[in-house]
Every structure is written in C-alpha cells, then in structure tokens.
Amino acid sequence: MSASCVVHAATLRGVQAVPVEVEVCVSNGMPGFSVVGMADASVQESRERVRAALRACGFSMPSSKVVVNLAPSALRKTGSGFDLPIAVGLLCATGQVNPAVLDGVLFAGELSLEGAVRPIAGLLAYALCAQRQDLALVSAAEDGAGRIEGIRRRVIESLGQLRRGEFAELGGALAPEKPQELDFRDIAGHDMAKRAFQIAAAGGHGLLMMGPPGSGKTMLASRLPSILAPLSRSEALEAAVIHSVAGRDAAPLLAGIRPFHAPHHCATLAGLVGGGSPPRPGAISLAHNGVLFLDELPEFAPS
C-alpha cells in the first residue's frame, strides 16, 4: 500500500528559477527517507530539518519508506528552498493535510527546527517562475518580491498553518520608496569632467578617468546614476532578480534607481565575472543596467 503526491517547486539556475516537481511517495518497506534527482548536499540535509520541523509542529513522521524525487532528474538541484515543498508533500501524502493546499501554488522556503518558514535567496526569481506557470508563490514574507504588479504571493510563517489550508495574500502592487541617493548636482567645480559625464550618460559610453588621489574621480563616478534615465519596469526586474539571487536588497532597483557597483581591485576573477558552484552573480552582473566602477584600474589582475 502506498500514497503519493506532487508539489510544485523550483530551483535556481544562474539568475533564473526553473520549475521542479517534488514527487513524494510513502510506501511499505524498510523504514527510510531518501531524496533522489541530482540533489546537492544542502537538499539532502533537508531530511533532518523536515523531520524536526514536523515533530515540532505536532505532525507525525511516517515510520515507513519515504522516497522524494525531484523532477526533472537531469537538472541539478541546489539550495535549502526544497525544505517546505518536501514537508508539504509528505504531509499531503500521509493524509495529515488536505491535498487541496497544493492547488495553484508553488512552494519555496527553508524550515527551522521549530517549524518556522524562513525566506531564501532569489525569492523574486521564484515569484517570476511561479507567474510564468500561472501559479502563486507560497513562501515566508520578504519585502520586494510581493509588491510588483502581476506577481501573486502568499505568506506562510509556520508549518502549522497547513492545518487551516489558508495563506494570507502579501499585499498588492506598491510603488517602492525611493531611497536617498548621491546627487550629481552636489558636485562643485569639475566643469570639464561633468560635461564628459553628461555625454557618457546620454550616449551610454564608458569613461576612463586619470588623476591624482583625491581629485574627485570616485565622487564623480558615484553620482553618475543620478543623471541616468530611471530604470524601466523590465530593466528594473532584470536587475532586481540578479540582486535577489545574490542575496542583496533589490528595493532601490524596483524604485527605478540604477545600480552602482565598485569592486575592489583585489577581487578574484569569479568575484568579478561570477562563478562558483552553484554559479553566483559577480560584480559585473550586479552592475547590470547600471554603473560598474573599476577604481585603481591598473591594480586589477591582467586576467
């Protein structure tokens, strides 16, 4: 005798979230809990977090064989965002929660040992993935990803909410508050340099500044975003997703402010262009649709 269910989830691949189906099967056999489907170490560790979270919230862990398959199996799965969909699938397969909670939603979240749901990096990418599938994202509350027109988000704070089967909507679309930024109008003097910056801003050109320390190169560069055109909605979403995946605040980007990034000349090649396992955005990607300032340019490694 066996029971199974399928939960909509996603995993990050670069700066995008791609759909994943979490298939949970509870059947007779040697007691065990296995996760298959090219899951990395952080996903495999979810077994212990799920066990502890279920018990802390008053649910029971089945004493039979549990197999979790992450489909498609050829896609590598990373991150702790599978904790919540695995737990939900397990509860629905064992009849402890009404399977109706799975209708029209995509789950993403990390679980604490007490059963609380924590936000994960890249929630904006997960929300866009859910939108493409005409689903609502169910996750912990996080500012930014739920305040965009057309994106449906619902909030779950603890596994205990699954008993009610209802999730609160995360507000409607709101215009993000525009934070205070460095303003080009505050620069005194430097008339020739300011003219060069205005031409570069108008035409989207690069600039090479040469001068002694303290002459105002960094001051000028840091104020360049204030004379650039505000980000369009599509540009803001592109840049915000990159910052969300990198675990950075995307609120200024959603307010239309172009990013400014100034990596140190000691930055590694991976830190500058991105990389790692799983791949993460580098400084160049974080400056997408904005300004990349390479201070002390000759000090950067030739590579």
N, C-alpha and C positions, 0 to 999 in steps of 0.2 A: 504494500500500500504506500502510495507516495502522493505528495502535493507540491505544486509549483506555482510560480507567478513571475511576471516580467515587469521590471521597473525602468522607466526612462531616466537616463543619467547622461553624463558627458565627461570627456577628458580633454585636457589642454594639449594641443599640438602646435608648437610655435606660439603665435599670438591669437590663435583661434581655438574655440571649443568645438569638438566634433562629437556627434551623438554616439552613445554607447547604451546597449540594453543589458541590464543586470538581471540575469535569469537565476532564480533561486529554486532549488529542488530539495525537498525534505523527504527522505525515503527510509525504509527499513534497511538495516545493515549495521556494520561495525560503527559505533559512535565516532564522529569526527566532524571537522569543519574545514573544508578546503576551498580555496579560491583559485580558479583557473582562467586562462585567457590573457596571457602575457602581462601579468600584474607585477609591478616592481615591489621593492621592499616596503615602501610606505603603504601600499594597498594590502599587502599580506599582513602587515601589522594591524590592520583594521579588525581582524578577527578578535583580538583581545579587547580592543576598545568597544566593539559591539557587544561582546559577552558582558562586560562590566556595566555598560550603559543599560542594557536590557534588564539586568537584575536590579540596578539602582532605581529604575522607574517602575518596578513591580511586575515586569513581564517575566516569562519563563523561557529559558533556553532549551530547545528540544534535545532530548537525550538519544537522538537517532542520527543517521548520516545526513549531513548538510553539505551540498555542493553549490557553489556560486560560480556561474560562468559569465564572463564579461565579453560580450559580443560587439563587434567582430573580433575574433580571436587573433587575427593577424596584426591588429593595431596595439601598440604598446600603451599600457595604462599607467598613469603616474598620479601621485598626489593623494591627500587624505580626504578628498571630496567624495569618495565612494562609501565612507562610513554610513552616512544617512540612507542612501538608497539600498545598501545591503541590509541594514537594520529594518527598514520598512518592508522590503521584500520578504525577509524572514518572518516578520510578524503577520503579514498577509498570508503567507504560505501555511503557517501553523494555525490560522483562524483566530488569532488574538486581536486582529484589527480588521475592520471591514475593508475588503479589496476596492471599494468604491473610492477610497482616498487616492488611488493611482490614476484616476481618470483625468486626462487633460493636463497633467503636471509633469515637470522634470525636477528631480531631487538632486541637491548638491549641498554637502556640508560635512564638517568634521564633528565627531562626537567626543565629549569629555567622558571621564569615567563615571560621572554622576548623571549622564544622560542629556546634558545641555548641548545644544547645537551651536557650533562656532562658525563664523564666516571663514571663507577660504580665499586665497588669491585668485584673481581673474573672474570674480562674480559677474562683472559686466559682460565678459565673453560668454559665460554660461547663459546669461539672460538673453543675449542675441541668438545663441544656439537654440534656446527654447522658442524664441519668437519665430525663427525660420521653420520650426516644426508645428507652429500654431499651438504651443503649449505655454503654461505659466511656470515660472521658476519658483520652487519652494526651497527656501534657504534661511539662514539667520539674517537678521536685519543688518543692512550696511548702507550708509548714505551714498548716493550717486547712482547706483545701478537701477534703483527702482523709481527714479524721478525723471525718466525720459519718456517722452510721448511714444506710445505704441508698445512699450515693454510692460508685460504683466508680471508682477512679483507678489508672492505671498510669503508670510513670515511664520517660521516655526522656531520656538525658543527651546523646546524640550521634547523628547520622545513621548512624554505623557500626553501631549496634545493630540496624538494619533487616536486616542480613545474617543475623542469628540469628533474627529474626522473633519474639522473645520480649521481653516488657516486665514488669518487676518490679511487683508489687502495692504500692501505697502504704498499707501497714498496714491495720488495722481501725479501727472507731469507738472513739475515745478521748475521755474527758472532758477538755476543755481545762483547764489550770491556771488557777486564779482569781488574777489579779494583785492586788497590794495596792492598795487604794483609800482615798480620803479618807473618814473615818467621821463620821457625824452626832454620835455620842456624844462626840467630842472637843471639841465646842463648849461653852465655859464661859459661863454667863450667857445673855443674849438670850432670856429665857423667853418673852416675848410673841411674838417673831419665830419662835422654834422651834415654838410652838403653831400659828402661821399656816402654817408649812411642813408640819407634820404633817397639817393639814386639807387643804392643797393636794395633798399626796402621796396621801392617802386618796381624794379625790374627783376627782383628775386635773384640778385647776384651775390657772389661770395666777396669777402673783403680780406685783405692781408694788411694788418697794421704793424708798423715798425716804429719803435720809440723807446726811450729810456724808462726804467721803472718809475711809476708814479706820475706818468704823463697823462693818464686817463683812459688807457685802452680798455681795461675791464669795465670802468664806469660807463663808457660809451656802449660797449657790447651788451651789457646787462640791461640797458634801456632800449635796445633795438626792438624787442617785441611790442613795446607800447606804440610804435608808429606803423606796425604791420596791420593789415586788414584783419578784423576779428575772424576767428575760425568759423567756417560754415558748419551746418549740422553734420554733414558727412565727414568733414575733416576732424571735427571735434570727437565724433565717435571713433574714428580710426585711431587718433592719438590716445583717447581715453582708454580704449581696450588694451593698448600696449602698456600703459601705466598701471592698469588694473592687474594685468598678468604679472607685472614686475612687483606687485605689492605696494604701489605708490598711490598717493592721493590724486584722483582724477577730477576733483571738483573744479579747480581753476580752468581745466581744459573744457569742461562742459559749460563753463561760463563764457567761453569764447576766447580766452587768453592763450596765446601761442606759447608752447613750452620753451624754456631756455635751459640748456644743459652744458655744463663746463667740466668735463672730466679732467682729473689731474694727469700730468704727463707721466706719472708712474703707473698709470692704468695698464693692465695686461691687454693682449690682443682680444681675448674673449670678453673682457670688460668693456672694450671699445666697440667691437662689432657684434657681440653676442656669442653665445655658445653654451657649453656645459651639457650635462645630462640630468634631467631633460633640458633642452635648449631654453635659454632665457634671453630677453632683450638686452642689448648693450646700449652704450651711451648714444650711439648714432641712431638707434631705433627710438630711444626715449626722446630724442630731439626731432622726431618726425613731425612735419608741418610746422616746425618752429626754428629755433636758432641753436646751432652747435658751435660753441666757442672753445677753440683749442688754444688755451693760454700757454705761453712759452713753447711755441710750436717746434723749434729746433730740438727741444729736450725729449720729444716723443721718440720711441724706438723706430728705427728705419723701416721695420716690417709694418 
